Amino acid sequence: MYCYSLVVFSLGIRRSILCPAFPDLVVDIVQSIVEIVSCGDSQDPQLFERFMEYQVLAEFVRVLRICTDTGIQAPFLQYLSIFIQNIENYCFSNDHINNIIAHPFNFGCGDLDPYYISFLRAVSSKVNIGIISILVKVHGVRYCSFLPVTLYSAALKFSQRSERMIQAAVRAITLNLYKVSDDLVLQFLSTPPVSDYFSNLVWRLKEQCSHLDGHVHALKERFTDHGWKELLLEADKIVDEIYYLKDIISVGESCLSEAVALSLVNFLIFPILGRLLKTQQSDVSCLLPNFFCSYIYSYFSQG
């Protein structure tokens, strides 16, 4: 029953793509396919075989290439995120998931961005040694189209976004990939220019410390409730960044820990200590960076 329904809907999506007058029909069919795969796998063991046989993922890619309306792409990505959580590893053996990730979406229009980053997060949660082995066995090592490479590169494009949901998703995606513990993936992550991401994190932390320093200095001159709230907000951002860096180190991969540690020392701790050595003042602007250097050292030294 489930296999028959899958065949019907897979044929339906091929026809609906050719009917631009009914864009909602595409989304409805994709939703139906996702529901069939999600609910029918436990009922019909041949479901995924039929899914692969009828190249349903390839049809999903065709949908994105033809339907450029973000009003269709957003719910489409939402259903794909659900779908990804229910597929087997061998569904990653072709480049269809990779092609969806690399699709040139028109970001910044409507609500597409959070749906896309949620899709990336769903994919990252499935990446493991088993999938890496399948990809290498089928395709060999091609960094330009290697799924973890495409996924990581896509996620980093959102690393400077200020929305909390997107920030949390980017961190979850990167941590999921750091935990794969595959030599090929780690080599990619720890090699410039990709490894510059770690130094960028520390540079951002340094800027946040500078902003916090400015807030403290301003409050010293004139205390206001608004200024106090701004100070607490900046402090929360710094603590959040430190927790993320600690999570990266806690993964336990020496190449990642070394990259984070070197960035902290070279771009945050040494510059701040050098600044302290050059000045004879003991005002807040000197004491606050010194405090954070001590805090960071004590926090990470706890293991």
N, C-alpha and C positions, 0 to 999 in steps of 0.2 A: 504493500500500500504506500509506504513512504517513498520507495524507489519510483513507483509510478508517478506520484505527485511531483517528485524531483524532476523527472523527465518532462512532465507537462510544463512546469514552471521554467525550466531551462530553455525549452523551446519558446515559451512565451516571452522571455526576456530578449531573445534574439529578434522576435517580431516587434516588440515594443520599442526597441532602440531605433527601429526604422520609422517610428511614428512620432515625430517631434510634437505633434498636436496633443499628445497625451503624456506629458512628462511625469505626472503623478503615478501613472501606471508602472513606470520603471521602478520607482521606490516601493510600491506595493508588492511587486513581484520579488524584488530583492528581500524585502521583509519576510515574505512567505518562504523563500528558499532558506533564509537564516533560521526561521522557526522549524522548518523540516529537519535541517541538519542538527539543530540544537536538541530537539525532542526525539528525533527518530533514530539516532545512533544506537541507543540502548535497545531499541525495538527491532532494528533491522541491521545486522552486521555487514550487509552488502551495500549499505547506503553510501559510504565513502568511496567504494569502488565505482559506483555509478556516478558519483560526484566528479571523480577524476576522469572517468570515461567520457562524460559529456562536456568536459572542459568548462565547467561553470565559472571557475576563477578567471579564465580567459575572457568570458563574457562580461564579468565584472570590470575588467580592464577596458573593454570596448565601451562600456557605459560611460566611464570617466572620459574617454577620448572624444566621445560624441556629444555627451551632455555637459555643457560648460556652465550651466546655470548653477550658481552656488546654492540656490534653494533646493536643488536636487542633490547636489554633492554633499551637503551637510548631513541630511538624514541617511544618505547612502553610506557615509563614513561611520555614522553611529551604528548602523546595522552591521557593518563590516567589523567593528570593534567587538560586537557580541559574537559574531561568526568566528573570529580569530580565536576566541577563548574555547571554542568547541571543536576545532579541527585537529587532525593528527599531524605528527611531525612530517610525514612524507608529502603533505600538501605544500610544504616549503621547497620541495625538490626542483620546482621550476621557478621561473623569474617573475611570476605573476604578482606575488606580494611585494617583491622588490620594485616592480613597475608601478604599483599603486603608490608606494612610498615616494618614488622619484617623480611622480606625475606633477607637471607644472601648475599647481593650483593657484588661483588668484587670491592670495591671502590679503587680509585687511578689508575684505568685503563681507559684510554680514557676520554670521556666527560660525564661519567655516573654521577658523583657527582652533578653537577649543575642541572641535570634533576631530580635526586632523591630529592634534597632539594626543588626544585620547586614543586614537587608532594606533599611533606610534607606541604608546604605553602598553596597549594590549599586545602588540607584536613583540615588544621587548620582554614581556613576561613569559613568552613561549620560547625564546631563544635559549638553547642549552647545548651541551656537548653533542647530544644526539643529532640535533639539527645542523650544527656545524659540520659534523662528520658526513651527513648526507650531502650538504652543499659542496664540500670539498671533493667527495667521491664522484658526484655527478658533473660538476662544472670545473673542478680544479680551483686553484687560487687565482682569482681575478679581483683585485682590490677595487677596481672601478665599479663592479657590480656585485660585490660580496655583501650579502644581506646585513650583517652587523655594521659594515662600513657605511652603507647607504642609510641605515637606521640611525646610527650615531651622528652622521653628518647632518641629517635632516633635523634631529633634535637640537643640535647646537645652534641652528639658525634661530631658535627661539630662546636661546640662553640669556639674551639681554632684555627680554620682555619683563615688564613689571607686574603683570597680573599674577596673583598668588597661585591660582589654579595651574597656569602654564608653568610657572617656576617649579611647583611641586612635581608636575608631570616630567619636566626635563630632568630633574634630579632622580626621579624614579627610573626613568629610561636609562640614564647613564649608569646608575648603580646596578641595574639588572645586567647590563652588558659587562660591567667590571667583574661581576660575580661568575661569569661564564667560565673563567679560568682556562681559556684556550690560548695556546702560544701565538697563533696567528692573530687573534683578536688583540691580545696584549701587546704584541709587537706594533700593531697599527696604532693603538691608543697611546703608547709611550714614545712614539717617534714624531718629531716635528714635521709639519706644523700642527698636527692634531694635538700633540701634547701641550701646545700653547694654551689650551683651554684651562689648564691648572694654574698657569701664571696669570691668566686673565681673571680667574676667581680671586686670586690673592690681591691683584691690583684693585679689584672692586672692593675687597675687604679694606684695603688701605684707604680708598676714597671714603668709604663709610666711616672709618675711624676719624678721618679728617673732618667730615661733616659733623660727627658727634662732638669733636673737639670745638668746632665753631659754636654749636648749640650751648655747650657748657660755658664757653667764654661769654656768650651773649647773656646767659642767665646770671653770670657773675656780675655783669654790668647792670642788668635790669631783669628781675624775676617776673614772669607772667605765667598764667596757667597754660596758655597756648604753647609757649616755649617749652614748658615742662613736658607737655604731651608729645611735642615734636622730639624732644630728647629721648623719651621712653620708646618712641617709635623707631628712632635710629638705633638705639641699643638693642631692640628686638631683632632688627635686621642683621646686626653684627653677630649676635648669638646664633641666629639661624644659619648664617654662613659658616660659622665655626662648627656647628653640628654637622653640616654637610661635608666639610673637609674631614672631620673626624670619621664620618661614615665611609668615606673613600679609603682612608687609612685602615679602617677596621675590616675592609674586604680581605686584607691579608696578602695582597700581591705586592711583592717588594718593589717592582718597577713603578707601580702607582704610588706607593707610599713614599718612595724616593722623590718622585716628581713633585708631589705635594710638599714634602719637607723642604726640598731645595727652593721651591717657589716662596714658601713662607720665610725662609731665612734670607734669601736674596732680595726679595721685593717688599718685605714688610718689616721684619725684625732688624736686620742690619741698617736699612735706611733710617728707621726710627731711632735706633741706638746711636747712629752717627750724628743725627740731629741733636740728640741730648748731649753728646760729648762736645759739640761745637758751641753750645750756648751756656751761659753762666746763670741764666734765669731759672727760677723755680716756680713759675706761674703755672696755671692750669694747663696751658697749651703743651707744656713739657711733661707734666705729671700724668696726664691722661694717656698719651701714647705709651708711656712707661708702664702704666698699670695694665694696659691691654697686652703688651708684650709679656709681662709676667703671667697674666691670666691665660694667654694662649699656650705658653710653655707649660704651665702647671696642668692645664686641661689635657693636652696631648700626652704629657708624660705619665698620665694615669693609666694609659693603655686602654 
